[in-house]
């Protein structure tokens, strides 16, 4: 019997358990109610009395070996399953591709934000406009060259001319017609001009125009407002200068330059060694424009300004080709993140 126990001991140790099936086979063979170990215990009664104690101990040890072998195999199999299904919380997460905001949206939002801090509302209007809102109400003389086919995309010509708006001043006309002063509004939006597409010009672009009408609004208010904008947009060091200009709807009119953001006014190829970059047009609203929209020009005065979003974005991000904004190349688009 002693021999037999040793043999079985060796057999148990050599039994490789690699699957649930194996495990069950092992259990039945060695530990089951009709298994080998149980059988040996049954044989104990045939052993001579003086050997019973020793044999009993050997059998108990054998049963323990079988039980341990079984338990270990079972445990390692379970932990294997666990390993596979366990989530490793320390692993870096999968990258989720989120889109980036378009540079023009970022800059437009920033412009809106800057003006909203000093009380400007946002107003919007249609991109398809009639002659009145785009031109006539803005004091464009009938034969003014800006109405020429060169600049304007006409949709319907004739008595009632319909065109794609060439500026968002048209929205300001709508605001003046519908609201009473004080008016403080900016109108962001897309505008269209019939230009050959190149690095410096496109047939559509985006503007933000501003309008402020109240009693006693002066040119000093305009200048201070633009100064505030330039510093918020381009930094504390930014300076502005105004050059006399002409727009049919403002008098006097000016074009505004900001000190070159790249060389800080020292002169570089971006500012063409002048130290200045043109950013917008502005002026005091022409009394004719106020009267056209039924705002009494004897009581009220106002200023207006208009800027191109592409231009501001170009200065901010040094984009040197306008076409990049509308080509949807992800290599370009993914480079812009808004300032937090
Ligand atoms: N509407 C002008 C343009 O499109 C800009 C402008 C707005 C100029 C308001 C003066 C005052 O260029």
Boltz pocket constraint, residues with backbone or C-beta under 6 A from the ligand:
constraints:
  - pocket:
      binder: B
      contacts: [[A, 166], [A, 167], [A, 168], [A, 169], [A, 209], [A, 210], [A, 247], [A, 250], [A, 254], [A, 281], [A, 282], [A, 283], [A, 304], [A, 305], [A, 306], [A, 307]]
      max_distance: 6.0
